[in-house]
Amino acid sequence: MPRFAANLSMLFTEVAFPERFAAARKAGFGGVEYLFPYDWHAAELKASLTANQLTQVLFNLPSGDWSAGERGIACMPDRQEEFRRGVSEAIRYADALGCQRINCLSGLLPAAVDPATAWQTLVDNVGWAAEHLRREGVTLCVEAINSRVDMPGFVLDTSAKAMALIDEVGASNLSFQYDLYHMQIMEGDLIRTLGRLLPNIGHIQFADNPGRHEPDTGEINFGQVFSALDRLGYQGWVSAEYHPLTNTLDGLGWHGQAG
């Protein structure tokens, strides 16, 4: 079965964030991710990873004012200097945590910005970030997020747009972060799409739909999807990024079966 990681921004929230590393290890996870590391000292995070023999598999570039509703700034022409400072900060954390993949959230289309201008800004920023991360041996991922339910106006909302961005940038260390939940909402046809795009997929996340809860609470046949990833030879991490329906441990039946 795939190598599973736990997203500590969503799982094990029954305990304080520093305690979630040990909880994930105890539950059988070998890797962790979370939205952003920047509120904690890198040395503290590294100590938690080391103490629990966990791999930091991914985190996001700084994405603007999250609490105010911003969901990335990579498409915003007036925020390019802020974006580039964020890349430098992310590199510092990636180096400290031994993290080999960083995700870029493209952001919501600003009301006063032409879509073509936003797209070109995104291309320029992703290209700049990919080049600087390449020098550090880090892969940059771009993620398509559904614009129907969770993030109306999100610039990169389909696998086709993600692939168009990857092709236009043309960086050797740029890959697609494929989220089963978001792509089920926007496209469906998950297994066929995974097979077609696998050479460009650098990371996978999942939640069931509807509800964004754990497997077996919605319509996705995760047993078939996980088996397909094995057949396809996917070697990367597969991260649980969902809101537990009740509590984290009660919702981990899928993990025990998968393991």
C-alpha positions in Angstrom: 0.0 0.0 0.0 1.1 3.6 -0.4 3.2 5.5 2.2 0.8 7.4 4.2 1.4 10.7 6.0 -0.8 12.7 8.3 -1.7 16.3 7.9 -1.3 17.7 11.4 -3.3 20.8 10.6 -6.4 18.6 10.4 -5.7 15.4 12.2 -5.0 14.8 15.9 -6.4 18.3 16.7 -7.7 16.7 20.0 -4.3 17.6 21.4 -2.0 20.7 21.1 0.0 21.0 17.9 3.4 19.9 19.5 1.8 16.7 20.7 0.4 15.7 17.3 3.8 14.4 16.1 3.8 11.7 18.8 0.2 11.0 18.2 0.8 10.5 14.5 3.8 8.2 15.1 1.7 6.1 17.6 -1.0 5.8 15.0 1.4 4.3 12.6 2.2 7.2 10.3 5.8 7.6 9.0 5.4 11.1 7.6 3.6 14.4 8.5 2.7 17.6 6.8 0.8 20.7 7.9 -0.3 23.9 6.1 2.5 26.2 7.4 5.5 25.8 9.7 6.2 29.5 10.2 4.5 30.0 13.5 7.0 27.7 15.2 10.8 27.8 15.4 12.3 25.4 12.9 14.5 23.8 15.6 11.5 22.9 17.7 9.8 21.3 14.7 12.9 19.4 13.8 13.2 18.1 17.3 9.6 16.8 17.2 10.3 15.1 13.9 13.5 13.5 15.1 12.1 12.4 18.5 9.2 10.6 16.7 11.2 9.3 13.7 8.9 11.2 11.3 9.6 12.6 7.8 8.5 16.1 7.0 6.9 15.4 3.6 5.5 18.8 2.6 4.3 22.3 3.7 3.0 25.3 1.8 4.8 28.5 0.8 3.6 31.5 2.8 0.1 32.3 1.4 -0.8 35.8 2.5 -3.2 36.5 5.3 -4.9 33.1 5.8 -7.2 34.3 8.6 -8.5 37.1 6.4 -9.4 34.6 3.7 -6.3 34.8 1.4 -5.4 31.5 -0.1 -2.1 32.2 -1.8 -0.6 35.3 -3.4 1.2 33.7 -6.4 -1.3 35.2 -8.9 -1.3 38.7 -7.5 0.8 41.2 -9.5 1.2 43.6 -6.6 2.5 41.0 -4.2 5.5 39.6 -6.1 8.1 40.9 -3.7 6.2 39.4 -0.8 5.9 36.1 -2.7 9.7 36.0 -3.2 10.4 36.8 0.4 8.1 33.9 1.3 10.1 31.6 -1.0 13.3 32.5 0.9 11.6 31.8 4.2 10.3 28.5 3.0 13.8 27.4 1.9 15.1 28.2 5.4 12.5 25.9 6.9 12.9 23.2 4.3 16.6 23.0 4.9 16.1 22.8 8.7 13.4 20.2 8.5 14.8 18.1 5.7 11.7 18.7 3.6 12.1 17.9 -0.1 8.7 19.2 -1.3 7.0 22.6 -0.9 3.5 23.4 -2.3 2.5 26.7 -3.9 -1.1 27.9 -3.5 -1.9 30.0 -6.6 -4.6 32.1 -4.8 -8.0 33.6 -5.5 -8.4 35.8 -8.6 -8.3 39.4 -7.4 -11.4 41.4 -8.4 -9.4 44.1 -10.1 -7.0 41.9 -12.0 -7.5 40.6 -15.5 -7.4 36.7 -15.6 -4.7 36.8 -18.2 -2.5 39.1 -16.0 -3.1 36.9 -13.0 -2.1 33.8 -15.0 1.1 35.4 -16.3 2.0 36.5 -12.8 1.4 33.0 -11.6 3.7 31.6 -14.4 6.4 34.2 -13.5 6.3 33.5 -9.8 6.2 29.7 -10.0 9.1 29.8 -12.4 11.1 32.0 -10.1 10.3 29.8 -7.1 11.1 26.6 -8.9 14.5 27.9 -9.9 15.4 29.0 -6.4 14.1 25.7 -4.9 16.0 23.7 -7.5 19.3 25.1 -6.3 18.4 23.7 -2.8 17.4 20.3 -4.1 13.7 20.9 -3.3 10.7 20.1 -5.6 8.0 22.7 -6.0 4.4 21.4 -6.2 1.3 23.3 -7.5 -2.1 22.2 -6.4 -5.5 22.4 -8.1 -8.2 23.2 -5.5 -11.9 23.0 -6.3 -13.7 26.3 -7.0 -17.2 24.8 -6.7 -17.3 24.2 -2.9 -14.3 25.2 -1.0 -12.5 28.1 -2.8 -14.7 29.9 -5.4 -12.4 32.0 -7.5 -9.3 29.8 -7.0 -7.1 30.4 -10.1 -5.8 26.8 -10.4 -8.9 24.6 -10.1 -8.5 21.7 -12.5 -5.8 19.2 -13.4 -5.8 20.6 -17.0 -4.9 24.1 -15.6 -2.2 22.6 -13.4 -0.7 20.8 -16.3 -0.8 23.9 -18.5 1.1 25.8 -15.8 3.7 23.0 -15.4 4.2 22.9 -19.1 4.4 26.6 -19.5 7.0 27.0 -16.7 9.0 24.1 -17.9 11.0 23.6 -14.7 12.5 20.1 -14.0 11.6 20.3 -10.3 8.0 21.4 -10.8 5.3 18.8 -10.1 1.5 18.4 -9.5 0.1 17.9 -6.1 -3.0 15.8 -6.8 -5.7 16.1 -4.2 -8.3 13.3 -4.6 -11.0 15.3 -2.8 -10.7 18.5 -4.9 -10.4 16.6 -8.2 -13.4 14.3 -7.4 -15.5 17.5 -7.0 -14.2 19.1 -10.2 -13.6 16.2 -12.5 -14.1 12.7 -11.1 -12.5 9.9 -13.1 -9.7 9.7 -10.5 -8.0 6.4 -11.4 -7.8 7.1 -15.1 -6.5 10.6 -14.4 -3.9 9.4 -11.9 -2.6 7.0 -14.5 -2.4 9.7 -17.2 -0.8 12.3 -15.1 1.4 10.1 -12.8 4.7 11.2 -14.4 4.0 14.7 -13.3 2.5 14.0 -9.9 4.9 14.7 -7.0 2.5 14.4 -4.1 -1.0 13.1 -3.3 -3.5 14.2 -0.7 -7.0 12.8 0.1 -10.3 13.2 1.8 -13.7 11.7 1.0 -16.4 13.6 -0.7 -18.9 15.1 0.2 -17.9 16.4 3.6 -14.1 16.2 3.4 -14.0 13.5 6.0 -12.1 10.2 6.2 -12.4 7.4 3.7 -15.6 5.4 3.7 -17.7 8.4 4.7 -18.5 9.5 1.1 -18.5 8.4 -2.5 -14.8 7.7 -3.3 -13.7 4.0 -3.4 -10.4 4.4 -1.6 -9.6 0.7 -1.7 -9.6 0.8 -5.5 -7.7 4.1 -5.7 -4.9 3.0 -3.3 -4.6 -0.3 -5.1 -4.4 1.6 -8.4 -1.5 3.7 -7.0 0.3 0.5 -6.3 -0.3 -0.9 -9.7 0.9 2.4 -11.3 4.1 2.3 -9.3 3.6 5.6 -7.4 6.5 6.0 -5.0 5.6 9.3 -3.3 3.7 10.1 -0.1 -0.1 10.0 0.2 -1.3 12.4 2.8 -4.5 12.2 4.8 -5.8 15.8 4.7 -9.3 15.6 6.0 -11.5 16.7 8.9 -12.3 13.6 11.1 -16.1 13.0 11.3 -15.9 12.5 15.0 -12.3 12.2 16.3 -9.0 11.2 14.6 -8.5 7.8 16.1 -12.1 6.6 15.5 -11.7 7.6 11.9 -8.5 5.7 11.2 -10.1 2.4 10.3 -9.0 2.9 6.7 -5.3 3.2 7.8 -5.4 -0.1 9.8 -6.9 -1.9 6.8 -4.5 -0.3 4.4 -1.5 -1.2 6.5 
